[in-house]
Amino acid sequence: MSIAVAAKISALLDGLSLEQLNELPPVERRRFAALCRHWHHLADRPQKADPKAGVLADLRDGRHE
């Protein structure tokens, strides 16, 4: 998946309202929840160890703003 597709998905999720979510039939809402959990698990996994150091590594790891 390209970064552009991930950014579009993120924007769509950010724009989703509770009312829109509540309009989904229960089966679709459960499927949506399962997909969100699945992608959360993948997105939140630890990154592989990177021997590189410096400003870019610090930015990636959230040590600088």
N, C-alpha and C positions, 0 to 999 in steps of 0.2 A: 504494500500500500504506500502510495506516495505521501509525502508530508502534506501536500495540498488537499488530498482526500481526507486525511486525518483532521486537518484544520477545518474543513467544511463540516465534518461530522461533529466536531467539538462545538462549532458555531450553532448548528442545528440543536444540539442538546442544550446549549446555553439559552436558546430562545424558547425552549419547551416550557409550557406552563403546567401547573398542577391541574388546571381545568382540562387542558388538552389530554393529559395523561389519564385523567379520570373518565374521559370519553371513550377510551379503549375498552373493548370487551375484555372480561377477565382473562381469557386464554391469551390474548395478545399482550396484555399487561404483564402476565407472568413470563411470556417469551421475551419481552423487552427487558424485564428485570434480570432474567438469566443472561441475556447478552451483555447487559451492563456489568454484571458481576464477573463474567468471563473476561471482558476487556479490562476491567479494573485490575483483576488478578495479573493479567499480562503486563499492563502498564506500570504496575506498582512493584514489579519484581526487582530485586537488586541488580544493578548494572554489573557487567563483567569487570574484573579488576583491570585497570588501565595504568600501565607503568608511567605514562606521561604525567608531567607536572607542569605547573605554571598557571598563568592567568586563565587560559581557556579551560583547563581542567577544573580550576576553582569555580569558574562561572557555571560550568556544567553541573558541578556538585552543589551549587547554591551557596558557596562561601563568599561570593562577592555579588553586589547588586549592580 
